[in-house]
Amino acid sequence: MKKITLILIAFAFINCSTQKNKITDYTNYTLNELTNKKTELELESNYVLVNHYLEQIERGDIDHMALTKIDIGLVNFYWESVPDLKIYHNIWKEASSEVDLFVKKYAPEKKELLDQYQNKAIDKEEYFRKHREIMARLRADYPNEFPQLSEKHVNSLKTMWKLTGRYMLEDYKKKEKLFPTYWIPEKDLEDSKNTKQYKAINQELLLVNKQMIKK
């Protein structure tokens, strides 16, 4: 009896999985229906792709810095118009200002270093090397004040970008707009495309495109 029960459970599981992964037959769809389905699937695959990457950032598996590559023109709209995001943007600006004032007071040479880099008197590698040296000196000279200011600045930056990325993605989904993916590093983008969910949607999309060509 136990063996039969196990067989029935296994059969039910396989049948459920088969139903879940069943590919739709689009042969009887009209061109208009196929066009609408294509748009729906493109939006769905876009959401799944970006959401997979954002979830990794939210868990802390991936650094938040990729988000900062999103066109500031797109992001500013949300920082200016969404009350919750505006709050976190202001918190970050305040933390950034505190760090800047501290550095200007105790490491005025940093401004000269930035001027040299902007005027191409030094290259990027030298700029960052000297920048790290200045930051290391500040941490050594002010072991209490500077690390605390830096931590506050970094944490506010992370929080602001994580919340902004999530809000923007959900807003794009609601408005049925494709969310840009150019900011996601190529390797990470490919990793997100290898998820089962994305592949399943993409398979459906290929079938729809084939039917559209036949129509």
Secondary structure, 3 states (H helix, E strand, C coil): CHHHHHHHHHHHHHHHHHHHCCCCCCCCCCHHHHHHHHHHHHHHHHHHHHHHHHHHHHHCCCCHHHHHHCCHHHHHHHHHHCHHHHHHHHHHHHHHHHHHHHHHHHCCHHHHHHHHHHCCCCCHHHHHHHHHHHHHHHHHHCCCHHHHHHHHHHHHHHHHHHHHHHHHHHHHHHCCCCCCCCCCCHHHHHHHHCCHHHHHHHHHHHHHHHHHHHC
